[in-house]
Each structure stands twice: as structure tokens, then as C-alpha cells.
Amino acid sequence: ELLYATGIRNAEIRALTLADVCETTLAIRAGKGGKDRVVPMGRVAAAALSASIDSPVDKTVKKAIMAAEAAQALSEKAQADAQGGPQDSAQQTSDPLNDPQET
């Protein structure tokens, strides 16, 4: 209903946050071409969105998505660390020219 009533794109609806939703408008951030815009929303679309937000199934899906995003972030961090990311200071070699204890 929301896609049809407002004309927003699939990627734009997936990027919406609760902060982007007002009573009669949607704030689309970085839409097509990276542009922000405000889209009017009718009563039927607003009611459908409200029902979707309040749905217990939707809340479970949101929790699953948040868990998947957290796992993805941890995986990316682990890959970055494995490819030479930040090293532990104990593993760094000392530089005799700049080491104050070597004087």
C-alpha cells in the first residue's frame, strides 16, 4: 500500500526509520540521485504503515534484521583485522633510533 500510494522506491522504503515518518509525510533521505525529499502520505497509506510498525511479527523481523546487521559488522571487522588491521602494541617492533630507552 505504501509503495503504491506514495510512489517511493523499494530501496527508499527499506531505508526509512521511525524518525523519517510524520503523520502525513515521509522524509526520504538520499533517494535516487542522492537527493532528499519529502513525500506526502495519504490516510490509507499512513494506516497501513502504522499497522505494520505495530505488528508483533514485524517487531520480530526487525530484531532478526538488527541481529544479522550486528553479525555482519562483526564479520567485516574480523576480516579487516585479519588483513592487517590495527595491531596490538605488543606486536609492534621497536625502533632503536626513536626508542628513549636505547640512549
N, C-alpha and C positions, 0 to 999 in steps of 0.2 A: 504494500500500500504506500509506504513512504517513498520508495523509488519512483513509483508511477505518479504519485500526487505532486512531488517536488521536482522531479527531473534530475535529481542528483545521481552521480555515478556510483557504481558498486564500490569502488575503492574509497570514494568520499564517505559513504555511509559506514564503512568499516573503520574509518579513521576518526569518526565522531566520538567525542567524550561528553559526559554529562554537562560540562561547562559550556559546550557548544550549543546546547539545546535551551531555547527560551520557549515561552508559551506559544508563540505564533511564528517563530523563525528558527532557522538553523544557521550557525556560523560555520561555513566551510573554509577550512584553513588549508592553504597550499593545494588547491584543487588543480584542475587541468591548466597547464602552463604556469603552475606555481602561484596562482593568484588566489587571494582570499575574497570571499563574497558572502553575502547574507541572502538566504533563500527563504521566501515566505512558505509557511506550512499551514494548511487548512485544518479545520476541526477534526475531520475524519482521520487524517494522517497523524495529527497530534494524539488522538485517542489510541490509534494503533501503536504508536511509539511508546506511549505511556504504559499500555498493556504489556508490551514487550519488555520494558525495563522492569516492571513489577513481577514478571513471570518467574516462579521458582526454578523452572527449567533453565531459563536464561541466566539466572544467577549462578547456577551450577556450571553452565557452559563458560561464563565469564571467569569463574575460578579456575577451570581447566585451562583456559587460554592464558591466564596470568601465570599458572604453574609452568606451562610449556614455554612461555617467553622467558621466565626466570631460568629454566633449564638451558635454553638456547644461549642466553647471555653467559652462563657459567661455562658452557661448552666453548664458546668463542674465546673467553678469557683463558681457558686452559690451553687452547690451540695457540693463542698468541704467546703465552708463557713458554710453551714447548718449542716455539720457533724463535726463541731468543728474546723474549720479552724482558721485563725488569729482572735483574739478577739480584740475588741475595748479597749483601755487602761482605759476607764472609767468603764468598766465592771470588771476589774481585782480587786481582793481583796487585801487589804493592808497587809503587813507582819509587825507586831509590832516589831519584832526583827531587821529588816533591814530598818525600816522607820525612817529617821532622825528627823521627827517632833515629834516622841514619846519619845524623850530623856529628 
